[in-house]
Amino acid sequence: MAAPPWLRNLSQAFRAHRQLRGGWYLEIMRDRLRVVSAELPPRPDEPTAAPPKRRAITLQTPPGPATSAAALAEACGIFDAVMAGQWSWPDPDATPAADDPSHLSRAALEHVSDQMRARLVGEQMGESTWHRTWRPYLARLAATAGERRWADDAALLGACLRNWEPNSRARQMAYDRARRLWKEAGWPWPEELAPLRGNGKAAADPRGVRAFTDDEITALREAIERSKLTAADLVAWDCLTVFGLRPKELQGLELRQYEGAEVLVAVVGRSKRSSKGSSGARTVIAVPPAGWPRDCFDLLGRWREHGLPAGLLTMRSPGELLSHQLRRLHQPEGLTAYGLRHAFALRLGVELGLSVREAAEMMGHSPAVHLSTYGRRLDAPKLQDKLAALVKARAVG
């Protein structure tokens, strides 16, 4: 097949720059332009005394008549550096620059992802957190990059982000993970993508988090007692209810009475680490739902007698097993084991009136996380009471 006119003109200009020195060629290989010559030095993985042979280096400049001038300058720069003995093969482990088209390849994105994982895991988060909340989004981005050759960053990122529903939490997480990857590599982020992140609040439940009501907790307890679940399973569910634990915090849990009083406390020994921060061991006072006895149906005695389910204490993700039990017990749709933790948080703030800082300490997270998670539910009753009082005062006046 005859070379296109622009490639013939480019080759003639390159030959003129070499002052007719032979043995150098420009060719197209799989839609990329490359320089071929036996005078290119051996690659790093070749023996030092490798015999002369034709080697090829792919240009960063894409082929085409519109980019011929840039391609000529790049090819001439390689020739001059080789002749001066100053040229070396690019480092295969180096992160491509933003102006290098290869930075949008699947291999480049996986390389940067591996670099970021090595830096974050162990220092800022655990391995399971990475695989659950980071890897799926970055893997989807790398897979999108491998579908075809992308014109620019915005085109690739936009196509990837549209895999998730607008205004969804998943879309926001995909956006944030990709932006963090771009920052890790030192590539400029296309600011025109900002609208694609969306507004997660637009899709959020206007009532806030979905928490168990006291009636639902009672119904759940009765369903567990009627089911084939064991006494140890009931102990686990009661601990989640009265202490507001994360399911994983059942592992390493200890119960005791608070300084001889008829109040139960849980000593949470498991720490939590994530990209938002970490929480260490803490002591939590039992706050049972309204109508429960103070001893939470002799929870301490049952814990000493039955303990917690052995299988639950060794699972990597106890929450999955607990949510599966909820489905088998035919509980209302949308409720998970975390719904008991949410109910505990609302008891602290709405029923007992603890401040955000105090409640956050009992929950084992920061005040900022507490406010962002429960602020809507905590503020709504106060706002409604205030507004009702103002309307009543205006009517009386």
C-alpha angles and dihedrals in degrees: 000000000000118000115250116257094251091055092049090051091047092050092050092051091049090049091051090052089053089053090239093306105159132218096064124105142176117215142162117242119179095337093312128106117229142177116234125196142140088225093069106109121250116280117253091256093052124091113269092240095046113155118250113275138154113278129179134214119196116229121232089222112088117234122258143096092271092058099039095109093052091045091051092051092049094047092047090050091055092048093049093048092050092049090050092048091240102110125102135174116268116262106258090209095053119105110248116246120251091252091054108094089213090071088081093056123110092243093054093049092048089049093054091043090055090049092051093046091053090052099044105037111083094014104054105007144009127258092254092053090053093050093045104042107019113027098059092057096044091045090054089050092051091047091052090051089055094054094079144326110292125216096218145340095273093054094052096043094045092052091049096048092052088068086082131060116266115259091015126134089237091056090051092049092048090051093048094046093050092047090051089051091052090050090050090055094043093240119146112252116233101242091198087076092069094099090056091065088066129187114292091194089066089066097037122111106264088222092060123228119008105245131174114259119222090255091051090050090052091048091049092051092049091048091052091051091051094046132078092259115121131247087255090057090054090051089054093050092046090051091053089049102049100034101036092230130174107243090246090057090069084079109087093009122154128190129203143148118274108251093317094308124124091256123107123223131190122213106211108205099176118092124211124218127187141145088275094057139278139274126207134203116316141175118237127196115223112253106182124192119269112284096029118122116253092251090052092239091314091303093167092053092047091047091053092047102041106015118194126310109283093220092053092054093058100041121111091219113025090172091069092055092046093049089050089054090052091055091049089051089053095236120173115290116262096033120119134171087270088063088077090054089050090050090051091052091052091049089054094050106030104031102030098028098227116169120249091256093050094046092046090055091054091047094050099238139092125282088244092057091045093051094046092049102040105016094101093054094041096048099041098074092046091048092049093048091048093049092046090052092050092049091048092049092050092050092050092049 
